[in-house]
Amino acid sequence: MNTGDKQLEALDRLVGTWRVTGGGEGTVTYRWLEGGFFLVQDIDLVQDGQRVAGVEMIGRTRPFGGEPSADIMSRFYGSHGETFDYVYEVEGDTLTIWGGEKGSPAYYRGTFAPDGDSVSGAWVYPGGGGYDSHMTRTA
């Protein structure tokens, strides 16, 4: 992949299928949409006893005739009709997923293992809530 967008290309280390443990249990799969400008995440988890299935499109937004967004944005579309917006950021071995907008008090921050086959971190929510979340590559 060579889009010339180093921030977007940093997400390439997510490509594959991952087993998720912690506050949510199940699998997620990341794959590039043709062209390499959007990363697609397929989600199949159980969280708080409820199945959460959906798809997330991750990339820069670009309105008709406009310029690409400064941040890497995403929208999750869930099987219960819900939608959630996020901002993705990779700096070194740290993955941060901001809930809503960059700098939000709701976020996930995890660290890639040296071999790149696991990510360990936690979701943090305003008021002290949140949960641990770990991913291990299976394919």
N, CA, C and O atoms as a MOPAC input file, in Angstrom:
PM7 MOZYME 1SCF
protein

 N      0.84400 1    -1.17800 1     0.00000 1
 C      0.00000 1     0.00000 1     0.00000 1
 C      0.88500 1     1.23500 1     0.00000 1
 O      1.84000 1     1.32000 1     0.77200 1
 N      0.57200 1     2.18700 1    -0.85800 1
 C      1.35500 1     3.40600 1    -0.92500 1
 C      0.43900 1     4.56000 1    -1.29600 1
 O      0.34600 1     4.94800 1    -2.46000 1
 N     -0.23400 1     5.10200 1    -0.29400 1
 C     -1.13700 1     6.23600 1    -0.51900 1
 C     -0.41300 1     7.56000 1    -0.34000 1
 O     -0.93500 1     8.61300 1    -0.70700 1
 N      0.80700 1     7.50700 1     0.23300 1
 C      1.53300 1     8.73200 1     0.54500 1
 C      1.08800 1     9.34000 1     1.87000 1
 O      1.59000 1    10.39300 1     2.26200 1
 N      0.15700 1     8.69700 1     2.56100 1
 C     -0.37900 1     9.18100 1     3.83200 1
 C      0.20000 1     8.31300 1     4.95000 1
 O     -0.32900 1     7.23900 1     5.23800 1
 N      1.26700 1     8.76700 1     5.57000 1
 C      1.97900 1     7.96900 1     6.57800 1
 C      1.11000 1     7.66800 1     7.80000 1
 O      1.20900 1     6.58000 1     8.36800 1
 N      0.26100 1     8.61400 1     8.21600 1
 C     -0.61800 1     8.36800 1     9.36700 1
 C     -1.61400 1     7.26400 1     9.06900 1
 O     -1.86200 1     6.40500 1     9.91500 1
 N     -2.17700 1     7.28000 1     7.89400 1
 C     -3.12200 1     6.24400 1     7.49200 1
 C     -2.40100 1     4.90400 1     7.33500 1
 O     -2.90000 1     3.87600 1     7.79200 1
 N     -1.25300 1     4.91100 1     6.70200 1
 C     -0.49800 1     3.68200 1     6.48100 1
 C     -0.02400 1     3.05000 1     7.78800 1
 O      0.23300 1     1.84700 1     7.82800 1
 N      0.09800 1     3.84100 1     8.86100 1
 C      0.49200 1     3.30200 1    10.16100 1
 C     -0.54700 1     2.31800 1    10.69200 1
 O     -0.23300 1     1.47800 1    11.53500 1
 N     -1.78500 1     2.41900 1    10.20400 1
 C     -2.84600 1     1.50500 1    10.63100 1
 C     -2.71500 1     0.12300 1     9.99200 1
 O     -3.44000 1    -0.80000 1    10.36600 1
 N     -1.80400 1    -0.03000 1     9.03800 1
 C     -1.62700 1    -1.30700 1     8.35500 1
 C     -1.28800 1    -2.44000 1     9.32700 1
 O     -1.57300 1    -3.60600 1     9.05500 1
 N     -0.68800 1    -2.09100 1    10.44500 1
 C     -0.32900 1    -3.13700 1    11.41800 1
 C     -1.55800 1    -3.75900 1    12.06800 1
 O     -1.43400 1    -4.76700 1    12.76400 1
 N     -2.75300 1    -3.18200 1    11.85900 1
 C     -3.99000 1    -3.78000 1    12.36400 1
 C     -4.56800 1    -4.83800 1    11.42800 1
 O     -5.41700 1    -5.62700 1    11.84300 1
 N     -4.12200 1    -4.86800 1    10.17600 1
 C     -4.71100 1    -5.78300 1     9.19300 1
 C     -4.57500 1    -7.22600 1     9.65900 1
 O     -3.48900 1    -7.67800 1    10.02500 1
 N     -5.69100 1    -7.93600 1     9.63900 1
 C     -5.73800 1    -9.33200 1    10.06500 1
 C     -6.93900 1    -9.56900 1    10.94900 1
 O     -7.78500 1    -8.69400 1    11.13100 1
 N     -6.99900 1   -10.76900 1    11.49500 1
 C     -8.07800 1   -11.14400 1    12.40300 1
 C     -7.50900 1   -11.23600 1    13.81000 1
 O     -6.42900 1   -11.78600 1    14.02500 1
 N     -8.25300 1   -10.68800 1    14.76200 1
 C     -7.79500 1   -10.59100 1    16.14300 1
 C     -8.84000 1   -11.18800 1    17.08500 1
 O    -10.04300 1   -11.01000 1    16.89100 1
 N     -8.36600 1   -11.88900 1    18.09200 1
 C     -9.22100 1   -12.35000 1    19.19000 1
 C     -9.19500 1   -11.25600 1    20.25000 1
 O     -8.12500 1   -10.83000 1    20.68500 1
 N    -10.36900 1   -10.80700 1    20.66200 1
 C    -10.49700 1    -9.72400 1    21.64300 1
 C    -10.92500 1   -10.31400 1    22.98200 1
 O    -11.83900 1   -11.13700 1    23.04400 1
 N    -10.25300 1    -9.88500 1    24.06000 1
 C    -10.61000 1   -10.28900 1    25.41500 1
 C    -10.63900 1    -9.05500 1    26.30300 1
 O    -10.09200 1    -8.00900 1    25.95600 1
 N    -11.28300 1    -9.19400 1    27.44400 1
 C    -11.41200 1    -8.08200 1    28.36800 1
 C    -12.88400 1    -7.72100 1    28.50800 1
 O    -13.72500 1    -8.59900 1    28.69900 1
 N    -13.19600 1    -6.44200 1    28.41300 1
 C    -14.58700 1    -5.98600 1    28.54700 1
 C    -15.48900 1    -6.44000 1    27.42600 1
 O    -16.70300 1    -6.51200 1    27.61400 1
 N    -14.94800 1    -6.74400 1    26.28400 1
 C    -15.66000 1    -7.33400 1    25.15400 1
 C    -14.90600 1    -8.58900 1    24.74300 1
 O    -13.67700 1    -8.62100 1    24.80200 1
 N    -15.63000 1    -9.62300 1    24.32600 1
 C    -15.00700 1   -10.89100 1    23.94000 1
 C    -15.48300 1   -11.27500 1    22.54900 1
 O    -16.68000 1   -11.22200 1    22.26700 1
 N    -14.55800 1   -11.66300 1    21.67400 1
 C    -14.94400 1   -12.10400 1    20.33800 1
 C    -13.83300 1   -11.87000 1    19.34600 1
 O    -12.65400 1   -12.00100 1    19.67300 1
 N    -14.21500 1   -11.52100 1    18.12300 1
 C    -13.21900 1   -11.28700 1    17.07300 1
 C    -13.49500 1    -9.98400 1    16.33500 1
 O    -14.63300 1    -9.53000 1    16.22100 1
 N    -12.41700 1    -9.40700 1    15.84200 1
 C    -12.48400 1    -8.27900 1    14.90700 1
 C    -11.51900 1    -8.58100 1    13.77100 1
 O    -10.47600 1    -9.20200 1    13.97500 1
 N    -11.87400 1    -8.14200 1    12.58700 1
 C    -11.02000 1    -8.31600 1    11.42100 1
 C    -10.86200 1    -6.96100 1    10.73400 1
 O    -11.84200 1    -6.26200 1    10.48100 1
 N     -9.62800 1    -6.60800 1    10.44200 1
 C     -9.31600 1    -5.37400 1     9.71900 1
 C     -8.83400 1    -5.73700 1     8.32500 1
 O     -8.04800 1    -6.66900 1     8.15700 1
 N     -9.30600 1    -5.00100 1     7.32400 1
 C     -8.88200 1    -5.20600 1     5.93300 1
 C     -8.96600 1    -3.86100 1     5.21900 1
 O     -9.78100 1    -3.00900 1     5.57100 1
 N     -8.11300 1    -3.68200 1     4.21300 1
 C     -8.12900 1    -2.45000 1     3.42500 1
 C     -9.19500 1    -2.53500 1     2.33300 1
 O     -9.33300 1    -3.56000 1     1.66600 1
 N     -9.92700 1    -1.47500 1     2.16200 1
 C    -10.80900 1    -1.33300 1     1.01700 1
 C     -9.92000 1    -1.07500 1    -0.19900 1
 O     -8.87400 1    -0.43800 1    -0.07400 1
 N    -10.31200 1    -1.54800 1    -1.33700 1
 C     -9.50800 1    -1.35600 1    -2.54800 1
 C     -9.08800 1     0.10700 1    -2.66800 1
 O     -9.90100 1     1.00900 1    -2.46400 1
 N     -7.83600 1     0.33500 1    -2.99300 1
 C     -7.27900 1     1.68100 1    -3.11100 1
 C     -6.43500 1     2.06100 1    -1.90900 1
 O     -5.53000 1     2.88800 1    -2.02300 1
 N     -6.72300 1     1.45800 1    -0.73900 1
 C     -5.90800 1     1.68900 1     0.44700 1
 C     -6.21500 1     2.95300 1     1.21700 1
 O     -5.43100 1     3.34400 1     2.08100 1
 N     -7.33400 1     3.60700 1     0.93400 1
 C     -7.65600 1     4.84400 1     1.64500 1
 C     -8.59400 1     4.63700 1     2.82800 1
 O     -8.78600 1     5.54400 1     3.63700 1
 N     -9.18400 1     3.43100 1     2.93000 1
 C    -10.09200 1     3.13500 1     4.03000 1
 C     -9.81900 1     1.74800 1     4.57700 1
 O     -9.72500 1     0.77200 1     3.83200 1
 N     -9.69300 1     1.68100 1     5.89900 1
 C     -9.54000 1     0.42800 1     6.60900 1
 C    -10.92400 1     0.03800 1     7.11300 1
 O    -11.62100 1     0.84700 1     7.72400 1
 N    -11.31600 1    -1.20700 1     6.85100 1
 C    -12.62600 1    -1.69900 1     7.26600 1
 C    -12.42200 1    -2.63400 1     8.44600 1
 O    -11.57300 1    -3.52400 1     8.39800 1
 N    -13.19900 1    -2.43700 1     9.50400 1
 C    -13.16200 1    -3.34200 1    10.65000 1
 C    -14.51100 1    -4.05500 1    10.75100 1
 O    -15.55200 1    -3.41000 1    10.87700 1
 N    -14.48600 1    -5.38100 1    10.69600 1
 C    -15.67600 1    -6.20300 1    10.92600 1
 C    -15.63400 1    -6.65100 1    12.37800 1
 O    -14.62300 1    -7.17900 1    12.84100 1
 N    -16.73500 1    -6.44000 1    13.10100 1
 C    -16.76300 1    -6.63900 1    14.54400 1
 C    -17.80700 1    -7.68700 1    14.90700 1
 O    -18.93400 1    -7.65000 1    14.41400 1
 N    -17.42200 1    -8.62100 1    15.77100 1
 C    -18.34600 1    -9.62100 1    16.30500 1
 C    -17.92300 1    -9.90400 1    17.74500 1
 O    -17.05100 1   -10.73700 1    17.99000 1
 N    -18.54500 1    -9.21000 1    18.69000 1
 C    -18.17000 1    -9.28700 1    20.09700 1
 C    -19.39300 1    -9.54800 1    20.97200 1
 O    -20.53200 1    -9.37700 1    20.53700 1
 N    -19.14200 1    -9.95700 1    22.18700 1
 C    -20.15400 1    -9.98600 1    23.24100 1
 C    -19.64700 1    -9.05800 1    24.32900 1
 O    -18.53600 1    -9.22600 1    24.83100 1
 N    -20.46700 1    -8.07600 1    24.69500 1
 C    -20.09100 1    -7.10600 1    25.71700 1
 C    -21.28300 1    -6.92400 1    26.65000 1
 O    -22.40300 1    -6.68200 1    26.20100 1
 N    -21.03600 1    -7.04300 1    27.93600 1
 C    -22.10500 1    -6.95000 1    28.93600 1
 C    -23.25700 1    -7.90200 1    28.61400 1
 O    -24.42500 1    -7.55600 1    28.79200 1
 N    -22.92100 1    -9.09800 1    28.14000 1
 C    -23.91900 1   -10.11200 1    27.85200 1
 C    -24.69800 1    -9.91600 1    26.56500 1
 O    -25.60300 1   -10.69600 1    26.26800 1
 N    -24.36500 1    -8.89300 1    25.79800 1
 C    -25.09100 1    -8.60000 1    24.56000 1
 C    -24.14500 1    -8.69700 1    23.36600 1
 O    -23.01600 1    -8.21000 1    23.41700 1
 N    -24.61800 1    -9.33200 1    22.29000 1
 C    -23.81000 1    -9.41900 1    21.07900 1
 C    -23.74300 1    -8.04400 1    20.41300 1
 O    -24.75000 1    -7.35100 1    20.26700 1
 N    -22.54900 1    -7.68100 1    20.02500 1
 C    -22.29500 1    -6.44100 1    19.29800 1
 C    -21.65500 1    -6.83600 1    17.97700 1
 O    -20.52400 1    -7.31900 1    17.95100 1
 N    -22.36700 1    -6.63400 1    16.89500 1
 C    -21.83800 1    -6.92400 1    15.56500 1
 C    -21.94000 1    -5.65300 1    14.74100 1
 O    -22.86000 1    -4.85500 1    14.92100 1
 N    -20.99200 1    -5.47200 1    13.84100 1
 C    -21.05700 1    -4.28800 1    13.01000 1
 C    -19.83600 1    -4.14400 1    12.13100 1
 O    -18.99400 1    -5.03600 1    12.02600 1
 N    -19.77600 1    -2.98200 1    11.50300 1
 C    -18.67400 1    -2.66300 1    10.60800 1
 C    -18.25000 1    -1.22500 1    10.88400 1
 O    -19.07400 1    -0.36800 1    11.20500 1
 N    -16.96700 1    -0.98100 1    10.75300 1
 C    -16.42700 1     0.36000 1    10.95900 1
 C    -15.58500 1     0.72200 1     9.75000 1
 O    -14.77000 1    -0.07900 1     9.29300 1
 N    -15.77800 1     1.92000 1     9.23400 1
 C    -14.99400 1     2.44800 1     8.11600 1
 C    -14.04000 1     3.49600 1     8.69100 1
 O    -14.47000 1     4.45100 1     9.33900 1
 N    -12.74000 1     3.30700 1     8.44700 1
 C    -11.70500 1     4.14200 1     9.04800 1
 C    -10.88300 1     4.79100 1     7.93800 1
 O    -10.34700 1     4.09200 1     7.07800 1
 N    -10.78100 1     6.10500 1     7.95000 1
 C     -9.98300 1     6.82900 1     6.96300 1
 C    -10.20400 1     8.31900 1     7.12200 1
 O    -10.84200 1     8.76100 1     8.07700 1
 N     -9.69500 1     9.06900 1     6.21600 1
 C     -9.91000 1    10.52400 1     6.25500 1
 C    -11.23200 1    10.84500 1     5.56700 1
 O    -11.53300 1    10.31600 1     4.49700 1
 N    -12.00800 1    11.71100 1     6.18900 1
 C    -13.22400 1    12.15500 1     5.52200 1
 C    -12.84400 1    13.16200 1     4.45000 1
 O    -11.87700 1    13.90800 1     4.60200 1
 N    -13.60000 1    13.17900 1     3.37900 1
 C    -13.32300 1    14.12500 1     2.29800 1
 C    -14.64500 1    14.48100 1     1.63900 1
 O    -15.15000 1    13.74300 1     0.79400 1
 N    -15.20000 1    15.62500 1     2.03700 1
 C    -16.47600 1    16.01800 1     1.45000 1
 C    -16.34100 1    16.26900 1    -0.04800 1
 O    -15.25200 1    16.55000 1    -0.55000 1
 N    -17.44000 1    16.16600 1    -0.73600 1
 C    -17.46900 1    16.38600 1    -2.17800 1
 C    -16.76900 1    17.69700 1    -2.52100 1
 O    -17.17400 1    18.76500 1    -2.06200 1
 N    -15.71500 1    17.60700 1    -3.33200 1
 C    -14.97200 1    18.79400 1    -3.75500 1
 C    -14.04600 1    19.36800 1    -2.70300 1
 O    -13.41700 1    20.39900 1    -2.93900 1
 N    -13.94500 1    18.71900 1    -1.53300 1
 C    -13.14300 1    19.26300 1    -0.43800 1
 C    -11.82500 1    18.54800 1    -0.25000 1
 O    -11.47100 1    17.64000 1    -1.00200 1
 N    -11.11700 1    18.97400 1     0.75800 1
 C     -9.82800 1    18.39200 1     1.12400 1
 C    -10.01900 1    17.31100 1     2.18200 1
 O    -11.00400 1    17.33900 1     2.92000 1
 N     -9.08600 1    16.35500 1     2.26700 1
 C     -9.17600 1    15.32400 1     3.30800 1
 C     -9.06500 1    15.93400 1     4.70500 1
 O     -8.39000 1    16.94500 1     4.90000 1
 N     -9.73600 1    15.30800 1     5.67500 1
 C     -9.69400 1    15.77500 1     7.05800 1
 C     -8.27800 1    15.64300 1     7.63400 1
 O     -7.48300 1    14.82000 1     7.18000 1
 N     -7.98600 1    16.45600 1     8.62800 1
 C     -6.68900 1    16.39300 1     9.29900 1
 C     -6.55200 1    15.10800 1    10.11000 1
 O     -5.46400 1    14.53700 1    10.19500 1
 N     -7.65300 1    14.65300 1    10.70500 1
 C     -7.63700 1    13.45000 1    11.53100 1
 C     -8.14500 1    12.24900 1    10.74800 1
 O     -8.87400 1    12.39200 1     9.76600 1
 N     -7.74900 1    11.06800 1    11.19600 1
 C     -8.26500 1     9.82700 1    10.63000 1
 C     -9.53300 1     9.49200 1    11.41000 1
 O     -9.48200 1     9.16700 1    12.59600 1
 N    -10.64200 1     9.57600 1    10.73800 1
 C    -11.95900 1     9.44200 1    11.34400 1
 C    -12.52400 1     8.05100 1    11.07000 1
 O    -12.06400 1     7.34100 1    10.17600 1
 N    -13.52500 1     7.68000 1    11.85500 1
 C    -14.23700 1     6.43500 1    11.55900 1
 C    -15.67900 1     6.56500 1    12.01900 1
 O    -16.02600 1     7.41100 1    12.84300 1
 N    -16.48800 1     5.70900 1    11.46200 1
 C    -17.86900 1     5.55700 1    11.92200 1
 C    -18.16100 1     4.07500 1    12.01300 1
 O    -17.92200 1     3.31000 1    11.07900 1
 N    -18.68700 1     3.69100 1    13.17200 1
 C    -19.11700 1     2.32300 1    13.43600 1
 C    -20.61800 1     2.25300 1    13.17800 1
 O    -21.37800 1     3.11600 1    13.61500 1
 N    -21.03000 1     1.20700 1    12.45800 1
 C    -22.44200 1     0.94000 1    12.18700 1
 C    -22.76700 1    -0.39500 1    12.82500 1
 O    -22.23600 1    -1.42500 1    12.40900 1
 N    -23.64500 1    -0.39500 1    13.84600 1
 C    -23.91500 1    -1.60800 1    14.60200 1
 C    -25.21600 1    -2.29100 1    14.25700 1
 O    -26.11700 1    -1.70500 1    13.65800 1
 N    -25.28700 1    -3.55100 1    14.65500 1
 C    -26.44000 1    -4.40000 1    14.34800 1
 C    -27.69600 1    -4.00300 1    15.12700 1
 O    -28.77600 1    -4.52500 1    14.85300 1
 N    -27.57300 1    -3.09900 1    16.08400 1
 C    -28.73800 1    -2.60900 1    16.83100 1
 C    -29.14800 1    -1.21600 1    16.35800 1
 O    -29.95500 1    -0.54700 1    17.00300 1
 N    -28.58100 1    -0.78000 1    15.21500 1
 C    -28.92500 1     0.52300 1    14.65000 1
 C    -28.09700 1     1.67600 1    15.18100 1
 O    -28.35400 1     2.83000 1    14.83600 1
 N    -27.10800 1     1.38700 1    16.01500 1
 C    -26.29600 1     2.44800 1    16.60100 1
 C    -25.15900 1     2.86300 1    15.65600 1
 O    -24.69600 1     2.07200 1    14.83300 1
 N    -24.73300 1     4.09100 1    15.79100 1
 C    -23.54800 1     4.58600 1    15.08900 1
 C    -22.67300 1     5.30600 1    16.11200 1
 O    -23.17000 1     6.02700 1    16.97700 1
 N    -21.37300 1     5.10000 1    15.99700 1
 C    -20.40900 1     5.78000 1    16.86300 1
 C    -19.29200 1     6.32300 1    15.98900 1
 O    -18.87400 1     5.67100 1    15.03200 1
 N    -18.80700 1     7.51700 1    16.31600 1
 C    -17.70000 1     8.13400 1    15.59600 1
 C    -16.44400 1     8.09600 1    16.45800 1
 O    -16.50100 1     8.25000 1    17.67800 1
 N    -15.30800 1     7.88600 1    15.79400 1
 C    -14.02400 1     7.80300 1    16.48000 1
 C    -12.95100 1     8.52900 1    15.66800 1
 O    -13.14400 1     8.82600 1    14.48900 1
 N    -11.82000 1     8.80900 1    16.31600 1
 C    -10.60800 1     9.29200 1    15.65700 1
 C     -9.49600 1     8.31700 1    16.02000 1
 O     -9.28800 1     8.01600 1    17.19500 1
 N     -8.78200 1     7.82500 1    15.00900 1
 C     -7.68400 1     6.86700 1    15.19600 1
 C     -6.34600 1     7.58200 1    15.10300 1
 O     -6.16600 1     8.51300 1    14.31800 1
 N     -5.40800 1     7.11800 1    15.93200 1
 C     -4.07500 1     7.69900 1    15.94600 1
 C     -3.07300 1     6.60400 1    16.34100 1
 O     -3.28400 1     5.89500 1    17.32500 1
 N     -2.00300 1     6.47000 1    15.58400 1
 C     -0.90500 1     5.56500 1    15.93700 1
 C      0.35900 1     6.40800 1    16.04200 1
 O      0.75300 1     7.08900 1    15.09500 1
 N      0.98500 1     6.34700 1    17.21300 1
 C      2.26700 1     7.01900 1    17.42700 1
 C      3.21700 1     5.98400 1    17.99300 1
 O      3.04700 1     5.52700 1    19.12400 1
 N      4.21600 1     5.61400 1    17.21000 1
 C      5.12600 1     4.55500 1    17.63400 1
 C      4.34900 1     3.26700 1    17.79700 1
 O      3.69700 1     2.80900 1    16.85900 1
 N      4.41400 1     2.67500 1    18.99400 1
 C      3.70800 1     1.43700 1    19.28000 1
 C      2.39700 1     1.67200 1    20.03300 1
 O      1.81000 1     0.72700 1    20.56000 1
 N      1.93800 1     2.91700 1    20.08600 1
 C      0.72400 1     3.25200 1    20.82700 1
 C     -0.42200 1     3.54400 1    19.87700 1
 O     -0.31700 1     4.39100 1    18.99000 1
 N     -1.52400 1     2.82300 1    20.07800 1
 C     -2.76300 1     3.03500 1    19.33900 1
 C     -3.73800 1     3.75400 1    20.25400 1
 O     -4.03500 1     3.28000 1    21.35000 1
 N     -4.23800 1     4.90600 1    19.79900 1
 C     -5.27000 1     5.62700 1    20.53700 1
 C     -6.48800 1     5.75100 1    19.64200 1
 O     -6.38300 1     6.13300 1    18.47700 1
 N     -7.64500 1     5.42200 1    20.20200 1
 C     -8.92100 1     5.57400 1    19.50500 1
 C     -9.76500 1     6.50000 1    20.37000 1
 O    -10.22500 1     6.12300 1    21.44800 1
 N     -9.95900 1     7.71700 1    19.87700 1
 C    -10.71500 1     8.72800 1    20.61400 1
 C    -12.19800 1     8.56000 1    20.32700 1
 O    -12.57600 1     8.39900 1    19.16700 1
 N    -13.04800 1     8.59400 1    21.34200 1
 C    -14.49600 1     8.55200 1    21.15600 1
 C    -15.00100 1     9.91200 1    20.73300 1
 O    -14.90400 1    10.87100 1    21.49900 1
 N    -15.53800 1    10.01500 1    19.53200 1
 C    -16.08300 1    11.28800 1    19.04400 1
 C    -15.04300 1    12.13400 1    18.34900 1
 O    -15.01300 1    12.18800 1    17.11900 1
 N    -14.19800 1    12.79000 1    19.10400 1
 C    -13.18300 1    13.67400 1    18.50900 1
 C    -11.87400 1    13.54100 1    19.26600 1
 O    -11.84900 1    13.10300 1    20.41600 1
 N    -10.79500 1    13.92000 1    18.61500 1
 C     -9.46700 1    13.85700 1    19.22400 1
 C     -9.45800 1    14.69700 1    20.50300 1
 O     -9.93700 1    15.83100 1    20.52200 1
 N     -8.90400 1    14.11800 1    21.56500 1
 C     -8.85200 1    14.80900 1    22.85000 1
 C    -10.05300 1    14.52000 1    23.73900 1
 O    -10.12800 1    15.03700 1    24.85300 1
 N    -10.99100 1    13.70700 1    23.27200 1
 C    -12.17800 1    13.35300 1    24.03900 1
 C    -11.79300 1    12.67400 1    25.35000 1
 O    -10.75500 1    12.01600 1    25.41400 1
 N    -12.60800 1    12.81900 1    26.40000 1
 C    -12.33900 1    12.10200 1    27.64800 1
 C    -12.67200 1    10.60800 1    27.56400 1
 O    -12.36300 1     9.85200 1    28.48500 1
 N    -13.30100 1    10.18000 1    26.46100 1
 C    -13.56500 1     8.75700 1    26.21500 1
 C    -12.59400 1     8.29300 1    25.13200 1
 O    -12.58800 1     8.82300 1    24.02100 1
 N    -11.76800 1     7.28900 1    25.47200 1
 C    -10.76800 1     6.83700 1    24.50400 1
 C    -10.25200 1     5.44800 1    24.87000 1
 O    -10.38800 1     4.99100 1    26.00500 1
 N     -9.65600 1     4.79100 1    23.87300 1
 C     -8.90700 1     3.55400 1    24.07500 1
 C     -7.44800 1     3.88500 1    23.83200 1
 O     -7.11300 1     4.59300 1    22.88200 1
 N     -6.58200 1     3.36900 1    24.69300 1
 C     -5.14600 1     3.50000 1    24.45600 1
 C     -4.50700 1     2.14000 1    24.71800 1
 O     -4.63000 1     1.57200 1    25.80300 1
 N     -3.82600 1     1.63700 1    23.69700 1
 C     -3.18300 1     0.34200 1    23.81000 1
 C     -1.79000 1     0.36700 1    23.21800 1
 O     -1.44700 1     1.26500 1    22.44800 1
 N     -0.99400 1    -0.61800 1    23.57900 1
 C      0.38400 1    -0.72200 1    23.11800 1
 C      0.57000 1    -2.03300 1    22.37400 1
 O      0.19900 1    -3.10000 1    22.86300 1
 N      1.15400 1    -1.93700 1    21.17700 1
 C      1.50400 1    -3.12600 1    20.40000 1
 C      2.69300 1    -3.81700 1    21.05700 1
 O      3.64100 1    -3.16100 1    21.48900 1
 N      2.63600 1    -5.14500 1    21.12800 1
 C      3.77900 1    -5.93300 1    21.59400 1
 C      4.89400 1    -5.80900 1    20.55100 1
 O      4.62200 1    -5.48100 1    19.39600 1
 N      6.14600 1    -6.06800 1    20.94600 1
 C      7.25600 1    -5.96800 1    19.98800 1
 C      7.06100 1    -6.79500 1    18.71800 1
 O      7.49500 1    -6.37200 1    17.64700 1
 N      6.41700 1    -7.96900 1    18.80800 1
 C      6.20600 1    -8.79000 1    17.61400 1
 C      4.99900 1    -8.33500 1    16.79200 1
 O      4.76100 1    -8.86000 1    15.70400 1
 N      4.23300 1    -7.36200 1    17.30200 1
 C      3.08000 1    -6.82100 1    16.57700 1
 C      1.85400 1    -7.69700 1    16.59200 1
 O      0.85400 1    -7.36000 1    15.95900 1
 N      1.89900 1    -8.82500 1    17.30500 1
 C      0.78700 1    -9.76600 1    17.28000 1
 C     -0.15600 1    -9.65700 1    18.47100 1
 O     -1.02700 1   -10.50800 1    18.65300 1
 N      0.00700 1    -8.62300 1    19.27700 1
 C     -0.95900 1    -8.35300 1    20.33200 1
 C     -0.94600 1    -6.86100 1    20.65000 1
 O      0.04200 1    -6.16000 1    20.43700 1
 N     -2.07800 1    -6.41100 1    21.16600 1
 C     -2.23700 1    -5.02800 1    21.60200 1
 C     -2.94300 1    -5.08800 1    22.95200 1
 O     -3.99300 1    -5.71800 1    23.07500 1
 N     -2.37700 1    -4.43800 1    23.96100 1
 C     -2.97200 1    -4.43400 1    25.28900 1
 C     -3.20600 1    -3.00400 1    25.73400 1
 O     -2.33800 1    -2.14300 1    25.59300 1
 N     -4.40100 1    -2.76300 1    26.27700 1
 C     -4.72500 1    -1.43300 1    26.74500 1
 C     -6.05800 1    -1.40700 1    27.44900 1
 O     -6.52200 1    -2.42100 1    27.97000 1
 N     -6.67500 1    -0.23100 1    27.46200 1
 C     -7.94800 1    -0.06900 1    28.15300 1
 C     -8.75700 1     1.05800 1    27.53100 1
 O     -8.21500 1     2.03500 1    27.01400 1
 N    -10.07700 1     0.88600 1    27.59900 1
 C    -11.00800 1     1.96600 1    27.28500 1
 C    -11.19400 1     2.78200 1    28.55400 1
 O    -11.38200 1     2.22400 1    29.63500 1
 N    -11.14100 1     4.09600 1    28.42500 1
 C    -11.31900 1     5.01900 1    29.53800 1
 C    -12.54800 1     5.86300 1    29.24700 1
 O    -12.70100 1     6.39700 1    28.14900 1
 N    -13.42600 1     5.98000 1    30.24400 1
 C    -14.64000 1     6.78700 1    30.09700 1
 C    -14.64700 1     7.90200 1    31.12800 1
 O    -14.04700 1     7.76100 1    32.19400 1
 N    -15.31600 1     9.00700 1    30.82900 1
 C    -15.40800 1    10.09800 1    31.80300 1
 C    -16.00800 1     9.59500 1    33.12100 1
 O    -16.88800 1     8.73500 1    33.12000 1
 N    -15.53500 1    10.12800 1    34.21800 1
 C    -16.05500 1     9.73300 1    35.51500 1
 C    -15.41500 1     8.48700 1    36.08300 1
 O    -15.87100 1     7.97200 1    37.10400 1
 N    -14.35200 1     7.98100 1    35.43600 1
 C    -13.61900 1     6.85500 1    35.98600 1
 C    -14.02700 1     5.49500 1    35.47800 1
 O    -13.46400 1     4.49400 1    35.92200 1
 N    -14.97900 1     5.40900 1    34.56800 1
 C    -15.38100 1     4.11200 1    34.02100 1
 C    -14.42600 1     3.64300 1    32.94300 1
 O    -13.49800 1     4.35200 1    32.55300 1
 N    -14.67600 1     2.43100 1    32.47100 1
 C    -13.87300 1     1.86500 1    31.39700 1
 C    -13.60300 1     0.39800 1    31.64800 1
 O    -14.14700 1    -0.18700 1    32.58500 1
 N    -12.76600 1    -0.20000 1    30.81700 1
 C    -12.44300 1    -1.61800 1    30.96700 1
 C    -11.18200 1    -1.93900 1    30.15500 1
 O    -10.85100 1    -1.26400 1    29.18000 1
 N    -10.49100 1    -3.00600 1    30.60200 1
 C     -9.32700 1    -3.49500 1    29.87700 1
 C     -9.76900 1    -4.14300 1    28.57800 1
 O    -10.84800 1    -4.73200 1    28.50400 1
 N     -8.94200 1    -4.03600 1    27.56400 1
 C     -9.22300 1    -4.67600 1    26.28000 1
 C     -7.90000 1    -5.08400 1    25.62800 1
 O     -6.97400 1    -4.28800 1    25.47900 1
 N     -7.85900 1    -6.36100 1    25.24700 1
 C     -6.63300 1    -6.91500 1    24.66300 1
 C     -6.99200 1    -7.61500 1    23.34800 1
 O     -8.04800 1    -8.23600 1    23.23000 1
 N     -6.10300 1    -7.50500 1    22.37300 1
 C     -6.28400 1    -8.17500 1    21.09000 1
 C     -5.05900 1    -9.03200 1    20.81600 1
 O     -3.92300 1    -8.61400 1    21.04200 1
 N     -5.31400 1   -10.25300 1    20.31900 1
 C     -4.24400 1   -11.15800 1    19.91000 1
 C     -4.52100 1   -11.60500 1    18.48100 1
 O     -5.60100 1   -12.11000 1    18.17500 1
 N     -3.53300 1   -11.41300 1    17.61200 1
 C     -3.71100 1   -11.77100 1    16.19600 1
 C     -3.85800 1   -13.28200 1    16.05300 1
 O     -3.08400 1   -14.05400 1    16.61900 1
 N     -4.88200 1   -13.69200 1    15.27200 1
 C     -5.08600 1   -15.11100 1    15.00700 1
 C     -4.83100 1   -15.44000 1    13.53800 1
 O     -4.60000 1   -16.60100 1    13.20000 1
 N     -4.86800 1   -14.45500 1    12.67700 1
 C     -4.61700 1   -14.67500 1    11.23800 1
 C     -4.21300 1   -13.36400 1    10.59500 1
 O     -3.95600 1   -13.32000 1     9.39200 1

